[in-house]
Amino acid sequence: MSASPVARQTTNCQNIPSRRVVVNDASQLPHDYSTTPGGTLFSTTPGGSLNSKF
């Protein structure tokens, strides 16, 4: 006997609103750009796992 079929559900998708801003010089950025409230620099999502397999 075969395994039971997997129930499939449809999901509704929505676009995430975004906009592009041209930055010609670093002086146009806030002084705390790309820092966390605690002051550490970040470039990826904080709290990620070191064991991630991609």
CHARMM internal coordinates of N, CA and C (Angstrom, degrees):
IC EDIT
DIST 1 N 1 CA 1.4577
DIST 1 CA 1 C 1.5250
ANGL 1 N 1 CA 1 C 108.30
DIST 1 C 2 N 1.3037
ANGL 1 CA 1 C 2 N 117.13
DIHE 1 N 1 CA 1 C 2 N 140.34
DIST 2 N 2 CA 1.4645
ANGL 1 C 2 N 2 CA 120.86
DIHE 1 CA 1 C 2 N 2 CA -177.69
DIST 2 CA 2 C 1.5248
ANGL 2 N 2 CA 2 C 111.23
DIHE 1 C 2 N 2 CA 2 C -83.63
DIST 2 C 3 N 1.3201
ANGL 2 CA 2 C 3 N 114.57
DIHE 2 N 2 CA 2 C 3 N 162.58
DIST 3 N 3 CA 1.4663
ANGL 2 C 3 N 3 CA 120.54
DIHE 2 CA 2 C 3 N 3 CA 178.87
DIST 3 CA 3 C 1.5198
ANGL 3 N 3 CA 3 C 109.96
DIHE 2 C 3 N 3 CA 3 C -66.66
DIST 3 C 4 N 1.3162
ANGL 3 CA 3 C 4 N 115.82
DIHE 3 N 3 CA 3 C 4 N 155.14
DIST 4 N 4 CA 1.4602
ANGL 3 C 4 N 4 CA 119.71
DIHE 3 CA 3 C 4 N 4 CA -179.72
DIST 4 CA 4 C 1.5252
ANGL 4 N 4 CA 4 C 110.32
DIHE 3 C 4 N 4 CA 4 C -66.38
DIST 4 C 5 N 1.3249
ANGL 4 CA 4 C 5 N 117.75
DIHE 4 N 4 CA 4 C 5 N 145.89
DIST 5 N 5 CA 1.4739
ANGL 4 C 5 N 5 CA 120.16
DIHE 4 CA 4 C 5 N 5 CA -179.09
DIST 5 CA 5 C 1.5270
ANGL 5 N 5 CA 5 C 111.26
DIHE 4 C 5 N 5 CA 5 C -66.59
DIST 5 C 6 N 1.3051
ANGL 5 CA 5 C 6 N 115.46
DIHE 5 N 5 CA 5 C 6 N 147.82
DIST 6 N 6 CA 1.4584
ANGL 5 C 6 N 6 CA 121.59
DIHE 5 CA 5 C 6 N 6 CA 178.69
DIST 6 CA 6 C 1.5210
ANGL 6 N 6 CA 6 C 108.49
DIHE 5 C 6 N 6 CA 6 C -80.37
DIST 6 C 7 N 1.3165
ANGL 6 CA 6 C 7 N 116.28
DIHE 6 N 6 CA 6 C 7 N 129.63
DIST 7 N 7 CA 1.4639
ANGL 6 C 7 N 7 CA 120.44
DIHE 6 CA 6 C 7 N 7 CA 178.14
DIST 7 CA 7 C 1.5193
ANGL 7 N 7 CA 7 C 108.66
DIHE 6 C 7 N 7 CA 7 C -69.74
DIST 7 C 8 N 1.3098
ANGL 7 CA 7 C 8 N 116.36
DIHE 7 N 7 CA 7 C 8 N 129.86
DIST 8 N 8 CA 1.4656
ANGL 7 C 8 N 8 CA 120.64
DIHE 7 CA 7 C 8 N 8 CA 179.79
DIST 8 CA 8 C 1.5224
ANGL 8 N 8 CA 8 C 109.15
DIHE 7 C 8 N 8 CA 8 C -110.86
DIST 8 C 9 N 1.3063
ANGL 8 CA 8 C 9 N 114.79
DIHE 8 N 8 CA 8 C 9 N 131.22
DIST 9 N 9 CA 1.4517
ANGL 8 C 9 N 9 CA 120.33
DIHE 8 CA 8 C 9 N 9 CA 178.24
DIST 9 CA 9 C 1.5126
ANGL 9 N 9 CA 9 C 108.72
DIHE 8 C 9 N 9 CA 9 C -119.76
DIST 9 C 10 N 1.3077
ANGL 9 CA 9 C 10 N 115.58
DIHE 9 N 9 CA 9 C 10 N 144.31
DIST 10 N 10 CA 1.4597
ANGL 9 C 10 N 10 CA 118.85
DIHE 9 CA 9 C 10 N 10 CA 175.49
DIST 10 CA 10 C 1.5211
ANGL 10 N 10 CA 10 C 108.68
DIHE 9 C 10 N 10 CA 10 C -86.29
DIST 10 C 11 N 1.2955
ANGL 10 CA 10 C 11 N 115.85
DIHE 10 N 10 CA 10 C 11 N 146.70
DIST 11 N 11 CA 1.4607
ANGL 10 C 11 N 11 CA 120.67
DIHE 10 CA 10 C 11 N 11 CA 177.48
DIST 11 CA 11 C 1.5144
ANGL 11 N 11 CA 11 C 109.21
DIHE 10 C 11 N 11 CA 11 C -118.08
DIST 11 C 12 N 1.2927
ANGL 11 CA 11 C 12 N 115.80
DIHE 11 N 11 CA 11 C 12 N 147.41
DIST 12 N 12 CA 1.4565
ANGL 11 C 12 N 12 CA 120.60
DIHE 11 CA 11 C 12 N 12 CA 176.66
DIST 12 CA 12 C 1.5176
ANGL 12 N 12 CA 12 C 108.58
DIHE 11 C 12 N 12 CA 12 C -92.39
DIST 12 C 13 N 1.3131
ANGL 12 CA 12 C 13 N 116.33
DIHE 12 N 12 CA 12 C 13 N 130.01
DIST 13 N 13 CA 1.4573
ANGL 12 C 13 N 13 CA 121.60
DIHE 12 CA 12 C 13 N 13 CA -179.34
DIST 13 CA 13 C 1.5197
ANGL 13 N 13 CA 13 C 109.75
DIHE 12 C 13 N 13 CA 13 C -108.51
DIST 13 C 14 N 1.3050
ANGL 13 CA 13 C 14 N 115.36
DIHE 13 N 13 CA 13 C 14 N 146.77
DIST 14 N 14 CA 1.4542
ANGL 13 C 14 N 14 CA 121.12
DIHE 13 CA 13 C 14 N 14 CA 174.52
DIST 14 CA 14 C 1.5145
ANGL 14 N 14 CA 14 C 108.20
DIHE 13 C 14 N 14 CA 14 C -135.59
DIST 14 C 15 N 1.3108
ANGL 14 CA 14 C 15 N 115.87
DIHE 14 N 14 CA 14 C 15 N 143.35
DIST 15 N 15 CA 1.4552
ANGL 14 C 15 N 15 CA 120.01
DIHE 14 CA 14 C 15 N 15 CA 175.98
DIST 15 CA 15 C 1.5231
ANGL 15 N 15 CA 15 C 109.86
DIHE 14 C 15 N 15 CA 15 C -71.17
DIST 15 C 16 N 1.3159
ANGL 15 CA 15 C 16 N 116.14
DIHE 15 N 15 CA 15 C 16 N 144.71
DIST 16 N 16 CA 1.4575
ANGL 15 C 16 N 16 CA 121.53
DIHE 15 CA 15 C 16 N 16 CA 175.71
DIST 16 CA 16 C 1.5199
ANGL 16 N 16 CA 16 C 107.19
DIHE 15 C 16 N 16 CA 16 C -88.16
DIST 16 C 17 N 1.3282
ANGL 16 CA 16 C 17 N 117.90
DIHE 16 N 16 CA 16 C 17 N 121.33
DIST 17 N 17 CA 1.4698
ANGL 16 C 17 N 17 CA 119.10
DIHE 16 CA 16 C 17 N 17 CA -179.32
DIST 17 CA 17 C 1.5258
ANGL 17 N 17 CA 17 C 111.03
DIHE 16 C 17 N 17 CA 17 C -61.59
DIST 17 C 18 N 1.2998
ANGL 17 CA 17 C 18 N 115.96
DIHE 17 N 17 CA 17 C 18 N 137.94
DIST 18 N 18 CA 1.4626
ANGL 17 C 18 N 18 CA 120.57
DIHE 17 CA 17 C 18 N 18 CA 177.65
DIST 18 CA 18 C 1.5191
ANGL 18 N 18 CA 18 C 109.16
DIHE 17 C 18 N 18 CA 18 C -149.10
DIST 18 C 19 N 1.3086
ANGL 18 CA 18 C 19 N 115.32
DIHE 18 N 18 CA 18 C 19 N 165.59
DIST 19 N 19 CA 1.4573
ANGL 18 C 19 N 19 CA 120.31
DIHE 18 CA 18 C 19 N 19 CA 175.02
DIST 19 CA 19 C 1.5153
ANGL 19 N 19 CA 19 C 108.55
DIHE 18 C 19 N 19 CA 19 C -148.80
DIST 19 C 20 N 1.3056
ANGL 19 CA 19 C 20 N 116.30
DIHE 19 N 19 CA 19 C 20 N 152.70
DIST 20 N 20 CA 1.4597
ANGL 19 C 20 N 20 CA 121.77
DIHE 19 CA 19 C 20 N 20 CA 179.05
DIST 20 CA 20 C 1.5125
ANGL 20 N 20 CA 20 C 108.95
DIHE 19 C 20 N 20 CA 20 C -104.10
DIST 20 C 21 N 1.3153
ANGL 20 CA 20 C 21 N 114.41
DIHE 20 N 20 CA 20 C 21 N 138.28
DIST 21 N 21 CA 1.4526
ANGL 20 C 21 N 21 CA 121.07
DIHE 20 CA 20 C 21 N 21 CA 177.95
DIST 21 CA 21 C 1.5175
ANGL 21 N 21 CA 21 C 107.03
DIHE 20 C 21 N 21 CA 21 C -126.15
DIST 21 C 22 N 1.3091
ANGL 21 CA 21 C 22 N 116.83
DIHE 21 N 21 CA 21 C 22 N 125.94
DIST 22 N 22 CA 1.4554
ANGL 21 C 22 N 22 CA 121.16
DIHE 21 CA 21 C 22 N 22 CA 179.25
DIST 22 CA 22 C 1.5231
ANGL 22 N 22 CA 22 C 109.12
DIHE 21 C 22 N 22 CA 22 C -81.80
DIST 22 C 23 N 1.3249
ANGL 22 CA 22 C 23 N 115.82
DIHE 22 N 22 CA 22 C 23 N 125.55
DIST 23 N 23 CA 1.4593
ANGL 22 C 23 N 23 CA 122.06
DIHE 22 CA 22 C 23 N 23 CA 177.70
DIST 23 CA 23 C 1.5196
ANGL 23 N 23 CA 23 C 106.93
DIHE 22 C 23 N 23 CA 23 C -113.34
DIST 23 C 24 N 1.3117
ANGL 23 CA 23 C 24 N 116.22
DIHE 23 N 23 CA 23 C 24 N 118.03
DIST 24 N 24 CA 1.4580
ANGL 23 C 24 N 24 CA 120.92
DIHE 23 CA 23 C 24 N 24 CA -177.53
DIST 24 CA 24 C 1.5214
ANGL 24 N 24 CA 24 C 113.43
DIHE 23 C 24 N 24 CA 24 C -93.44
DIST 24 C 25 N 1.3227
ANGL 24 CA 24 C 25 N 116.99
DIHE 24 N 24 CA 24 C 25 N -17.54
DIST 25 N 25 CA 1.4575
ANGL 24 C 25 N 25 CA 120.30
DIHE 24 CA 24 C 25 N 25 CA -177.64
DIST 25 CA 25 C 1.5237
ANGL 25 N 25 CA 25 C 108.90
DIHE 24 C 25 N 25 CA 25 C -152.29
DIST 25 C 26 N 1.3229
ANGL 25 CA 25 C 26 N 117.00
DIHE 25 N 25 CA 25 C 26 N 146.27
DIST 26 N 26 CA 1.4599
ANGL 25 C 26 N 26 CA 121.21
DIHE 25 CA 25 C 26 N 26 CA -179.84
DIST 26 CA 26 C 1.5236
ANGL 26 N 26 CA 26 C 112.38
DIHE 25 C 26 N 26 CA 26 C -60.64
DIST 26 C 27 N 1.3150
ANGL 26 CA 26 C 27 N 118.01
DIHE 26 N 26 CA 26 C 27 N -23.01
DIST 27 N 27 CA 1.4663
ANGL 26 C 27 N 27 CA 120.41
DIHE 26 CA 26 C 27 N 27 CA 179.57
DIST 27 CA 27 C 1.5287
ANGL 27 N 27 CA 27 C 111.85
DIHE 26 C 27 N 27 CA 27 C -68.06
DIST 27 C 28 N 1.3368
ANGL 27 CA 27 C 28 N 117.40
DIHE 27 N 27 CA 27 C 28 N -13.93
DIST 28 N 28 CA 1.4632
ANGL 27 C 28 N 28 CA 121.01
DIHE 27 CA 27 C 28 N 28 CA 178.24
DIST 28 CA 28 C 1.5289
ANGL 28 N 28 CA 28 C 112.15
DIHE 27 C 28 N 28 CA 28 C -82.12
DIST 28 C 29 N 1.3233
ANGL 28 CA 28 C 29 N 117.39
DIHE 28 N 28 CA 28 C 29 N -8.03
DIST 29 N 29 CA 1.4590
ANGL 28 C 29 N 29 CA 121.56
DIHE 28 CA 28 C 29 N 29 CA 179.44
DIST 29 CA 29 C 1.5226
ANGL 29 N 29 CA 29 C 110.25
DIHE 28 C 29 N 29 CA 29 C -93.53
DIST 29 C 30 N 1.3356
ANGL 29 CA 29 C 30 N 117.17
DIHE 29 N 29 CA 29 C 30 N 151.63
DIST 30 N 30 CA 1.4628
ANGL 29 C 30 N 30 CA 119.29
DIHE 29 CA 29 C 30 N 30 CA 175.37
DIST 30 CA 30 C 1.5258
ANGL 30 N 30 CA 30 C 110.41
DIHE 29 C 30 N 30 CA 30 C -62.22
DIST 30 C 31 N 1.3192
ANGL 30 CA 30 C 31 N 117.27
DIHE 30 N 30 CA 30 C 31 N 152.50
DIST 31 N 31 CA 1.4640
ANGL 30 C 31 N 31 CA 120.50
DIHE 30 CA 30 C 31 N 31 CA -177.77
DIST 31 CA 31 C 1.5260
ANGL 31 N 31 CA 31 C 112.47
DIHE 30 C 31 N 31 CA 31 C -64.31
DIST 31 C 32 N 1.3416
ANGL 31 CA 31 C 32 N 117.41
DIHE 31 N 31 CA 31 C 32 N -24.34
DIST 32 N 32 CA 1.4625
ANGL 31 C 32 N 32 CA 120.38
DIHE 31 CA 31 C 32 N 32 CA -179.14
DIST 32 CA 32 C 1.5269
ANGL 32 N 32 CA 32 C 112.71
DIHE 31 C 32 N 32 CA 32 C -104.71
DIST 32 C 33 N 1.3176
ANGL 32 CA 32 C 33 N 116.98
DIHE 32 N 32 CA 32 C 33 N 24.09
DIST 33 N 33 CA 1.4647
ANGL 32 C 33 N 33 CA 121.18
DIHE 32 CA 32 C 33 N 33 CA 179.23
DIST 33 CA 33 C 1.5260
ANGL 33 N 33 CA 33 C 110.39
DIHE 32 C 33 N 33 CA 33 C -60.21
DIST 33 C 34 N 1.3044
ANGL 33 CA 33 C 34 N 116.66
DIHE 33 N 33 CA 33 C 34 N 136.08
DIST 34 N 34 CA 1.4755
ANGL 33 C 34 N 34 CA 125.99
DIHE 33 CA 33 C 34 N 34 CA 179.42
DIST 34 CA 34 C 1.5229
ANGL 34 N 34 CA 34 C 113.74
DIHE 33 C 34 N 34 CA 34 C 62.53
DIST 34 C 35 N 1.3190
ANGL 34 CA 34 C 35 N 117.17
DIHE 34 N 34 CA 34 C 35 N 33.68
DIST 35 N 35 CA 1.4596
ANGL 34 C 35 N 35 CA 120.37
DIHE 34 CA 34 C 35 N 35 CA 172.59
DIST 35 CA 35 C 1.5190
ANGL 35 N 35 CA 35 C 109.13
DIHE 34 C 35 N 35 CA 35 C -120.57
DIST 35 C 36 N 1.3104
ANGL 35 CA 35 C 36 N 116.03
DIHE 35 N 35 CA 35 C 36 N 153.15
DIST 36 N 36 CA 1.4518
ANGL 35 C 36 N 36 CA 121.07
DIHE 35 CA 35 C 36 N 36 CA 176.24
DIST 36 CA 36 C 1.5246
ANGL 36 N 36 CA 36 C 108.57
DIHE 35 C 36 N 36 CA 36 C -85.42
DIST 36 C 37 N 1.3355
ANGL 36 CA 36 C 37 N 117.76
DIHE 36 N 36 CA 36 C 37 N 165.53
DIST 37 N 37 CA 1.4609
ANGL 36 C 37 N 37 CA 119.14
DIHE 36 CA 36 C 37 N 37 CA 178.31
DIST 37 CA 37 C 1.5300
ANGL 37 N 37 CA 37 C 113.06
DIHE 36 C 37 N 37 CA 37 C -56.15
DIST 37 C 38 N 1.3293
ANGL 37 CA 37 C 38 N 118.31
DIHE 37 N 37 CA 37 C 38 N -27.35
DIST 38 N 38 CA 1.4567
ANGL 37 C 38 N 38 CA 121.42
DIHE 37 CA 37 C 38 N 38 CA 178.23
DIST 38 CA 38 C 1.5185
ANGL 38 N 38 CA 38 C 113.03
DIHE 37 C 38 N 38 CA 38 C -79.77
DIST 38 C 39 N 1.3339
ANGL 38 CA 38 C 39 N 117.07
DIHE 38 N 38 CA 38 C 39 N -8.88
DIST 39 N 39 CA 1.4468
ANGL 38 C 39 N 39 CA 120.71
DIHE 38 CA 38 C 39 N 39 CA 176.29
DIST 39 CA 39 C 1.5162
ANGL 39 N 39 CA 39 C 115.79
DIHE 38 C 39 N 39 CA 39 C 99.64
DIST 39 C 40 N 1.3389
ANGL 39 CA 39 C 40 N 118.46
DIHE 39 N 39 CA 39 C 40 N 0.68
DIST 40 N 40 CA 1.4606
ANGL 39 C 40 N 40 CA 119.33
DIHE 39 CA 39 C 40 N 40 CA 179.37
DIST 40 CA 40 C 1.5198
ANGL 40 N 40 CA 40 C 110.53
DIHE 39 C 40 N 40 CA 40 C -85.86
DIST 40 C 41 N 1.3108
ANGL 40 CA 40 C 41 N 116.31
DIHE 40 N 40 CA 40 C 41 N 145.47
DIST 41 N 41 CA 1.4560
ANGL 40 C 41 N 41 CA 122.10
DIHE 40 CA 40 C 41 N 41 CA 179.54
DIST 41 CA 41 C 1.5196
ANGL 41 N 41 CA 41 C 109.27
DIHE 40 C 41 N 41 CA 41 C -77.93
DIST 41 C 42 N 1.3268
ANGL 41 CA 41 C 42 N 117.83
DIHE 41 N 41 CA 41 C 42 N 140.66
DIST 42 N 42 CA 1.4556
ANGL 41 C 42 N 42 CA 119.64
DIHE 41 CA 41 C 42 N 42 CA 177.07
DIST 42 CA 42 C 1.5175
ANGL 42 N 42 CA 42 C 110.47
DIHE 41 C 42 N 42 CA 42 C -138.18
DIST 42 C 43 N 1.3230
ANGL 42 CA 42 C 43 N 115.28
DIHE 42 N 42 CA 42 C 43 N 152.75
DIST 43 N 43 CA 1.4572
ANGL 42 C 43 N 43 CA 120.74
DIHE 42 CA 42 C 43 N 43 CA 174.47
DIST 43 CA 43 C 1.5157
ANGL 43 N 43 CA 43 C 110.92
DIHE 42 C 43 N 43 CA 43 C -132.28
DIST 43 C 44 N 1.3267
ANGL 43 CA 43 C 44 N 117.14
DIHE 43 N 43 CA 43 C 44 N -7.23
DIST 44 N 44 CA 1.4553
ANGL 43 C 44 N 44 CA 122.07
DIHE 43 CA 43 C 44 N 44 CA 177.05
DIST 44 CA 44 C 1.5157
ANGL 44 N 44 CA 44 C 108.19
DIHE 43 C 44 N 44 CA 44 C -133.42
DIST 44 C 45 N 1.3140
ANGL 44 CA 44 C 45 N 115.76
DIHE 44 N 44 CA 44 C 45 N 175.80
DIST 45 N 45 CA 1.4509
ANGL 44 C 45 N 45 CA 120.11
DIHE 44 CA 44 C 45 N 45 CA -178.90
DIST 45 CA 45 C 1.5250
ANGL 45 N 45 CA 45 C 110.60
DIHE 44 C 45 N 45 CA 45 C -65.06
DIST 45 C 46 N 1.3299
ANGL 45 CA 45 C 46 N 119.14
DIHE 45 N 45 CA 45 C 46 N 123.39
DIST 46 N 46 CA 1.4623
ANGL 45 C 46 N 46 CA 120.65
DIHE 45 CA 45 C 46 N 46 CA 178.35
DIST 46 CA 46 C 1.5296
ANGL 46 N 46 CA 46 C 111.00
DIHE 45 C 46 N 46 CA 46 C -62.13
DIST 46 C 47 N 1.3055
ANGL 46 CA 46 C 47 N 116.70
DIHE 46 N 46 CA 46 C 47 N 146.06
DIST 47 N 47 CA 1.4571
ANGL 46 C 47 N 47 CA 121.11
DIHE 46 CA 46 C 47 N 47 CA 176.41
DIST 47 CA 47 C 1.5087
ANGL 47 N 47 CA 47 C 114.41
DIHE 46 C 47 N 47 CA 47 C 86.50
DIST 47 C 48 N 1.3197
ANGL 47 CA 47 C 48 N 118.95
DIHE 47 N 47 CA 47 C 48 N 10.90
DIST 48 N 48 CA 1.4576
ANGL 47 C 48 N 48 CA 121.05
DIHE 47 CA 47 C 48 N 48 CA 178.74
DIST 48 CA 48 C 1.5134
ANGL 48 N 48 CA 48 C 111.73
DIHE 47 C 48 N 48 CA 48 C -70.11
DIST 48 C 49 N 1.3125
ANGL 48 CA 48 C 49 N 115.46
DIHE 48 N 48 CA 48 C 49 N 165.11
DIST 49 N 49 CA 1.4572
ANGL 48 C 49 N 49 CA 120.84
DIHE 48 CA 48 C 49 N 49 CA -179.51
DIST 49 CA 49 C 1.5163
ANGL 49 N 49 CA 49 C 110.80
DIHE 48 C 49 N 49 CA 49 C -92.55
DIST 49 C 50 N 1.3155
ANGL 49 CA 49 C 50 N 116.43
DIHE 49 N 49 CA 49 C 50 N 142.06
DIST 50 N 50 CA 1.4594
ANGL 49 C 50 N 50 CA 120.90
DIHE 49 CA 49 C 50 N 50 CA 175.31
DIST 50 CA 50 C 1.5190
ANGL 50 N 50 CA 50 C 110.93
DIHE 49 C 50 N 50 CA 50 C -77.11
DIST 50 C 51 N 1.3246
ANGL 50 CA 50 C 51 N 116.86
DIHE 50 N 50 CA 50 C 51 N -12.48
DIST 51 N 51 CA 1.4586
ANGL 50 C 51 N 51 CA 121.19
DIHE 50 CA 50 C 51 N 51 CA -176.77
DIST 51 CA 51 C 1.5224
ANGL 51 N 51 CA 51 C 112.72
DIHE 50 C 51 N 51 CA 51 C -98.77
DIST 51 C 52 N 1.3113
ANGL 51 CA 51 C 52 N 118.35
DIHE 51 N 51 CA 51 C 52 N 16.29
DIST 52 N 52 CA 1.4636
ANGL 51 C 52 N 52 CA 121.30
DIHE 51 CA 51 C 52 N 52 CA -178.93
DIST 52 CA 52 C 1.5154
ANGL 52 N 52 CA 52 C 110.28
DIHE 51 C 52 N 52 CA 52 C -65.31
DIST 52 C 53 N 1.3120
ANGL 52 CA 52 C 53 N 115.97
DIHE 52 N 52 CA 52 C 53 N 138.18
DIST 53 N 53 CA 1.4650
ANGL 52 C 53 N 53 CA 121.17
DIHE 52 CA 52 C 53 N 53 CA 176.19
DIST 53 CA 53 C 1.5195
ANGL 53 N 53 CA 53 C 107.50
DIHE 52 C 53 N 53 CA 53 C -111.17
DIST 53 C 54 N 1.3047
ANGL 53 CA 53 C 54 N 116.83
DIHE 53 N 53 CA 53 C 54 N 121.82
DIST 54 N 54 CA 1.4544
ANGL 53 C 54 N 54 CA 120.66
DIHE 53 CA 53 C 54 N 54 CA -177.72
DIST 54 CA 54 C 1.4969
ANGL 54 N 54 CA 54 C 110.48
DIHE 53 C 54 N 54 CA 54 C -108.85
END
COOR INIT
IC SEED 1 N 1 CA 1 C
IC BUILD
